[in-house]
Amino acid sequence: MAGLVLGIGVGGFIDGIVGHQLLEWHHLLSGWYPQVHGQDARINMVGDGLFHLACLVAVLVGIGLLAAASPATRPGGARRLAGGMLAGWGCFNLVEGVVNHQLLGLHHVRPGPDELAYDLGFLVLGAVLLGVGMWLGRTRSAAPGRSPTTEPIGPS
């Protein structure tokens, strides 16, 4: 669970820092308030700030869960944590892509030509991250002389 929550927060930070700030493709509310000057720009800035604050809260909650569970001390703990983080990032992308991009129209990954292709690519990346994360979180390397086993993501 710690990895999942951390992955949601980190995935949100990656989206916000890369998509919102570095590439300037969109802002959280740019589908409702076009990226122009004046009040719309201010609304987008505040929306992005609140989004980043929510990502920070998710990361802090994930760290608290991690500290409470202490998964790194158990066999396969680091792999399960990495898997949970990738799965969380994938969950973030899928929810963000379906709810914010498609249902609410808050913004798109990259507005303009090929807008739908970018949005679908974002969803595919989310599904891949979720799948790889779940696989990593469930499998662990076999000890010498033993066959690999699977275990669910979450507390044992």
TIMI-98885 format. One record per residue: residue number from 0; x, y, z of N, C-alpha, C in turn. Coordinates in steps of 0.05 Angstrom, whole numbers, plus 32768, in hexadecimal, padded with zeros to 4 digits. Layout:
N
 doke   nu   nv   nw  cau  cav  caw   cu   cv   cw
  NUM    X    Y    Z    X    Y    Z    X    Y    Z
...
% end
This chain:
156
 doke   nu   nv   nw  cau  cav  caw   cu   cv   cw
    0 8010 7FE8 8000 8000 8000 8000 8011 8019 8000
    1 8028 8018 800F 8039 8030 8010 8044 8036 7FF4
    2 804C 8022 7FE5 8056 8026 7FCA 8041 8032 7FB8
    3 8029 8028 7FBA 8013 8031 7FAA 800D 804F 7FAF
    4 800C 8057 7FC8 8007 8073 7FCF 801E 8084 7FC6
    5 8037 807B 7FCB 804E 808A 7FC2 804E 808D 7FA3
    6 8047 8078 7F95 8046 8079 7F78 8032 808D 7F6E
    7 801B 808E 7F7B 8006 80A2 7F73 8012 80BE 7F76
    8 801F 80C4 7F8D 802A 80DE 7F91 8041 80E5 7F7E
    9 8053 80D2 7F7A 8069 80D6 7F68 805F 80D9 7F4B
   10 804C 80C8 7F43 8041 80CA 7F28 8034 80E5 7F24
   11 8027 80F0 7F38 801B 810A 7F36 8030 8120 7F33
   12 8046 811D 7F43 805B 8130 7F41 8068 8130 7F25
   13 806C 8118 7F1B 8079 8116 7F00 8067 8123 7EEB
   14 804D 811E 7EED 803A 812A 7EDA 803A 8149 7EDD
   15 8039 8152 7EF6 8038 816F 7EFA 8052 817D 7EF3
   16 8069 8172 7EFA 8082 817F 7EF4 8088 817E 7ED7
   17 8085 8166 7ECA 808C 8164 7EAE 8077 8170 7E9C
   18 805E 8167 7E9F 8048 8170 7E8D 803F 818D 7E92
   19 803D 8195 7EAB 8034 81AF 7EB2 804A 81C5 7EB0
   20 8061 81BF 7EBC 8075 81D3 7EBF 808B 81D3 7EA9
   21 8097 81BC 7EA4 80AE 81BB 7E91 80A5 81BD 7E74
   22 8092 81AC 7E6D 8088 81AB 7E51 8072 81C0 7E4C
   23 8065 81C9 7E61 804F 81DC 7E5F 8039 81D2 7E4B
   24 8033 81B8 7E4B 801F 81AD 7E39 8003 81B4 7E44
   25 8000 81B3 7E5E 7FE6 81B8 7E6A 7FEA 81C0 7E87
   26 7FD4 81C9 7E93 7FD2 81CE 7EB0 7FBA 81BF 7EBA
   27 7FB7 81BC 7ED4 7FA1 81AC 7EDF 7F86 81B5 7ED4
   28 7F82 81CF 7ED2 7F68 81D9 7ECA 7F68 81E6 7EAE
   29 7F7C 81E1 7E9E 7F7E 81EF 7E84 7F67 81E8 7E71
   30 7F5A 81D2 7E75 7F43 81CB 7E64 7F2B 81DD 7E6A
   31 7F2A 81E7 7E82 7F14 81F8 7E8B 7F1B 8216 7E89
   32 7F35 821B 7E8E 7F3F 8237 7E8D 7F57 8237 7E7A
   33 7F53 823E 7E61 7F68 823D 7E4D 7F81 824C 7E56
   34 7F98 8241 7E4D 7FB2 824C 7E55 7FB7 8267 7E48
   35 7FAB 827C 7E53 7FB0 8297 7E4A 7FBB 82A7 7E61
   36 7FBA 82C1 7E5D 7FC5 82D3 7E72 7FAF 82DB 7E86
   37 7FB7 82E8 7E9B 7FA4 82F3 7EAE 7F99 82DF 7EC1
   38 7F7F 82E1 7EC6 7F72 82D0 7EDB 7F73 82B2 7ED4
   39 7F70 82AA 7EBB 7F72 828E 7EB4 7F8D 8282 7EBB
   40 7FA2 8291 7EB6 7FBD 8288 7EBD 7FC0 8285 7EDB
   41 7FB4 8297 7EEA 7FB5 8295 7F08 7FA6 827D 7F11
   42 7F8E 8278 7F06 7F7E 8261 7F0E 7F8D 8247 7F08
   43 7F9A 8245 7EF1 7FAA 822E 7EEA 7FC1 822A 7EFE
   44 7FCE 8240 7F05 7FE5 823E 7F18 7FDC 8234 7F33
   45 7FC5 823E 7F3D 7FBB 8235 7F57 7FB2 8218 7F55
   46 7FA5 8210 7F3F 7F9D 81F4 7F3B 7FB5 81E2 7F3B
   47 7FCA 81E9 7F2D 7FE3 81D9 7F2D 7FEF 81D7 7F49
   48 7FEE 81EE 7F58 7FF9 81ED 7F73 7FEA 81DB 7F86
   49 7FCF 81DB 7F84 7FBF 81C9 7F94 7FC3 81AC 7F8C
   50 7FC7 81A7 7F72 7FCD 818C 7F69 7FE7 8183 7F74
   51 7FFC 8193 7F74 8016 818B 7F7F 8014 8187 7F9E
   52 8004 8197 7FAB 8000 8193 7FC8 7FF3 8178 7FCD
   53 7FE0 8170 7FBD 7FD3 8156 7FC0 7FE8 813F 7FBB
   54 7FF9 8143 7FA8 800F 8130 7FA3 8021 812D 7FBB
   55 8028 8144 7FC7 8039 8144 7FDE 802C 8135 7FF5
   56 8012 813A 7FF9 8003 812B 800E 8005 810D 8009
   57 8000 8105 7FF0 8002 80E8 7FEA 801D 80DD 7FF0
   58 8032 80EB 7FE9 804E 80E2 7FEE 8052 80E0 800D
   59 804A 80F4 801C 804D 80F3 8039 803E 80DC 8046
   60 8025 80D7 803C 8016 80C0 8046 8024 80A6 803F
   61 802E 80A4 8027 803D 808C 801E 8055 8088 802F
   62 8064 809D 8036 807B 809A 8047 8073 8090 8063
   63 805D 809B 806D 8053 8092 8087 804B 8075 8087
   64 803E 806C 8071 8037 8050 806E 8050 803F 806C
   65 8064 8048 805E 807D 803A 805A 808B 8037 8075
   66 808C 804C 8084 8099 804B 809E 808B 8037 80B1
   67 8070 8038 80B0 8061 8026 80C1 8064 8009 80B9
   68 8065 8003 809F 8067 7FE8 8096 8083 7FDD 8094
   69 8097 7FEF 8090 80B3 7FE8 808E 80B8 7FD1 807B
   70 80AE 7FD3 8061 80B0 7FBC 804F 80CD 7FB6 8046
   71 80DF 7FC9 8048 80FA 7FC3 803F 8108 7FAF 8050
   72 80FE 7FA9 8069 810B 7F96 807A 8101 7F79 8075
   73 80EC 7F76 8065 80E2 7F5C 805E 80ED 7F52 8044
   74 80EF 7F37 8040 80F8 7F2D 8026 80E7 7F38 800F
   75 80F4 7F42 7FFA 80E6 7F4C 7FE3 80D9 7F67 7FE8
   76 80DE 7F73 7FFE 80D0 7F8C 8005 80D6 7FA3 7FF2
   77 80EF 7FA6 7FEA 80F6 7FBC 7FD8 80E9 7FB8 7FBD
   78 80E8 7F9F 7FB3 80DB 7F9A 7F9A 80BD 7F9F 7F9B
   79 80B1 7F97 7FB1 8094 7F9C 7FB5 808F 7FBA 7FB7
   80 80A0 7FC9 7FC4 809D 7FE6 7FC6 809F 7FF3 7FAA
   81 80B3 7FEB 7F9B 80B6 7FF6 7F80 809E 7FEF 7F6F
   82 8094 7FD6 7F71 807C 7FCE 7F63 8064 7FDE 7F6B
   83 8061 7FE3 7F84 804B 7FF3 7F8E 804C 8010 7F83
   84 8064 801A 7F83 8068 8036 7F79 8061 8038 7F5B
   85 806A 8024 7F4B 8063 8025 7F2F 8045 8021 7F2B
   86 8039 800F 7F3B 801C 800B 7F39 800D 8025 7F40
   87 8017 8033 7F55 800A 804C 7F5D 800C 8061 7F48
   88 8024 8063 7F3B 8027 8076 7F25 8014 806F 7F0E
   89 8011 8055 7F08 7FFF 804D 7EF3 7FE2 8053 7EFB
   90 7FDA 804F 7F14 7FC0 8057 7F1D 7FBB 8075 7F1A
   91 7FCF 8085 7F21 7FCD 80A2 7F1E 7FC7 80A8 7F00
   92 7FD7 809D 7EEE 7FD4 80A3 7ED2 7FB8 809B 7EC8
   93 7FAE 8084 7ED0 7F94 807A 7EC7 7F7E 808B 7ED1
   94 7F7E 8092 7EEB 7F69 80A3 7EF6 7F6A 80BF 7EEA
   95 7F82 80CA 7EE9 7F86 80E5 7EDE 7F7D 80E5 7EC1
   96 7F85 80D1 7EB2 7F7F 80D0 7E95 7F61 80CD 7E8F
   97 7F54 80BC 7E9E 7F38 80B8 7E9A 7F27 80CF 7EA5
   98 7F2C 80D6 7EBE 7F1B 80EA 7ECB 7F21 8106 7EC1
   99 7F3A 810F 7EC5 7F41 812A 7EBE 7F42 8130 7EA0
  100 7F4E 811D 7E91 7F51 8122 7E74 7F37 811D 7E65
  101 7F2A 8106 7E6A 7F13 80FE 7E5A 7EF8 8107 7E65
  102 7EF3 8100 7E7E 7ED8 8105 7E89 7ED3 8123 7E90
  103 7EE6 812F 7E9E 7EE2 814B 7EA6 7EED 815F 7E92
  104 7F00 8156 7E81 7F0C 8169 7E6E 7F1C 817F 7E7B
  105 7F28 817A 7E93 7F38 818E 7EA0 7F4F 8197 7E8F
  106 7F5C 8184 7E82 7F72 818A 7E70 7F78 8170 7E61
  107 7F8A 8172 7E4E 7F93 815B 7E3F 7FB2 815A 7E41
  108 7FBE 8143 7E3C 7FDA 8140 7E3F 7FE8 8155 7E2E
  109 7FE1 8157 7E15 7FEB 816B 7E03 7FD5 8174 7DF0
  110 7FC9 818B 7DF6 7FB3 8195 7DE6 7FBB 819B 7DC9
  111 7FA8 8199 7DB7 7FAE 819F 7D9B 7FAE 8186 7D8A
  112 7FBD 8187 7D74 7FBE 8170 7D62 7FC7 8157 7D71
  113 7FBB 8141 7D6B 7FC1 8127 7D78 7FBC 8127 7D96
  114 7FAA 8138 7D9F 7FA2 8139 7DBB 7F9A 811E 7DC6
  115 7F88 8110 7DB8 7F7E 80F6 7DC1 7F95 80E2 7DC2
  116 7FA7 80E3 7DAF 7FBE 80D0 7DAF 7FCF 80D3 7DC8
  117 7FD4 80EC 7DCF 7FE4 80F1 7DE8 7FD5 80E7 7E00
  118 7FBB 80EC 7E01 7FAA 80E3 7E18 7FAA 80C5 7E1A
  119 7FA7 80B7 7E03 7FA7 809A 7E03 7FC2 808F 7E0A
  120 7FD7 809C 7E01 7FF2 8093 7E08 7FF7 8095 7E26
  121 7FEC 80AA 7E33 7FEE 80AD 7E50 7FDF 8096 7E5E
  122 7FC8 808E 7E54 7FB9 8078 7E5F 7FC8 805E 7E5B
  123 7FD3 805A 7E44 7FE3 8041 7E3F 7FFB 8040 7E52
  124 8009 8056 7E55 801F 8057 7E68 8015 804F 7E84
  125 7FFF 805A 7E8C 7FF3 8054 7EA7 7FEE 8036 7EA9
  126 7FE2 802A 7E95 7FDC 800D 7E96 7FF5 7FFC 7E97
  127 800A 8004 7E88 8023 7FF6 7E89 8030 7FF8 7EA5
  128 8031 8011 7EAF 803D 8015 7ECA 802E 8004 7EDF
  129 8013 8004 7EDE 8003 7FF5 7EF0 8009 7FD7 7EEE
  130 800A 7FCD 7ED5 8010 7FB0 7ED1 802C 7FA8 7EDA
  131 8040 7FB8 7ED3 805B 7FB2 7EDB 805E 7FB4 7EFA
  132 8051 7FC8 7F05 8052 7FCB 7F22 8045 7FB4 7F31
  133 802E 7FAB 7F27 8021 7F94 7F34 8032 7F7B 7F31
  134 803E 7F77 7F1A 804F 7F60 7F16 8067 7F61 7F29
  135 8074 7F78 7F29 808C 7F7B 7F3B 8084 7F77 7F58
  136 806D 7F82 7F60 8065 7F80 7F7C 805C 7F64 7F84
  137 8055 7F53 7F71 804C 7F38 7F78 8061 7F23 7F75
  138 8076 7F27 7F66 808A 7F12 7F62 80A3 7F1A 7F70
  139 80B2 7F06 7F79 80CC 7F0C 7F85 80DF 7EF7 7F7B
  140 80F8 7EFD 7F7C 810D 7EEB 7F73 810D 7ED3 7F86
  141 8113 7EBC 7F7A 8115 7EA4 7F8A 8130 7EA2 7F99
  142 812F 7E98 7FB1 8148 7E93 7FBF 8155 7E7B 7FB2
  143 816F 7E78 7FB5 817D 7E61 7FA9 816F 7E47 7FB1
  144 8169 7E37 7F9D 815C 7E1D 7FA2 813E 7E1E 7FA5
  145 8132 7E36 7FA3 8115 7E38 7FA6 8109 7E44 7F8D
  146 80EF 7E3E 7F88 80E2 7E49 7F71 80D6 7E64 7F78
  147 80D3 7E76 7F64 80C7 7E90 7F6A 80AB 7E8D 7F75
  148 80A4 7EA0 7F87 8089 7EA0 7F92 807C 7EBB 7F8C
  149 8062 7EBB 7F91 8054 7ED5 7F8E 8048 7EDC 7FA9
  150 8046 7EF5 7FAD 8039 7EFF 7FC5 802A 7F19 7FBF
  151 8014 7F1D 7FCB 8005 7F36 7FC4 8012 7F4F 7FCD
  152 800C 7F65 7FC0 8015 7F7F 7FC8 8006 7F86 7FE1
  153 8013 7F90 7FF6 8006 7F98 800E 8012 7F8B 8026
  154 8007 7F90 803E 8012 7F84 8056 8010 7F66 8056
  155 8024 7F5A 8062 8024 7F3C 8064 8016 7F33 807D
% end
